[in-house]
């Protein structure tokens, strides 16, 4: 095994529990904005509409089809349409409220803090995320993850998005290292695993759902604690 010195972590779905934090936030906003009064949609319908829409839009963002402003401008329009709610009834502050509230949530993936404490004694830890500066730094602070990382690179700060190898090249320059000394850990087969491959960086696919991946990784784990088996 290579003598890794630097571990590069994705944030959402890998360390920060995106699904739980988003569900909690949408539950609060559904009540706050009285969306049930609009009729035609239970919270579960609304939530599943959000999940499907958000996944679609982030795939488009990662591939460069939409930018940050476009994603945020159309997200709830698409959610309301999918949930069969009138787009004319979208509260004006809903997107901003969603960003602010979700970014303040603190839930992390099971044993995330413990594994970072363990790994931080042996390696330098860094973040490489396609998220936006404002929200990602807020998430890191709210969840007490920030203190574990030396370099934090976002698509916004680097000007590139995973799987573009240039975001990894930017990260290596920021750290002051080479690809052979790094290992990327993330949940997304395309942006994290293929992206790291593009930059000649070994990869760990965090795959808690044991979903068949189209991109083979150097290592595959279902729980973060499994990193102790080889790191």
Secondary structure, DSSP 4 states (H G I P E B T S, - for coil): -----EEEE--BTTTB-HHHHHHHHHHHHHHHTTGGGG-S--HHHHHHHHHHHHHHHHHHHHTTSS-HHHHHHHHHHHHHHHTT--GGG--TTHHHHHHHHHHT---B-TTHHHHHHHHHTTSEEEEEESS-HHHHHHHHHHTT-GGG-SEEEEHHHHS--TTSHHHHHHHHHHHT--GGGEEEEES-IIIIIIHHHHTT-EEEEE-TT-PPPSS--SEEESSGGGGGGT-
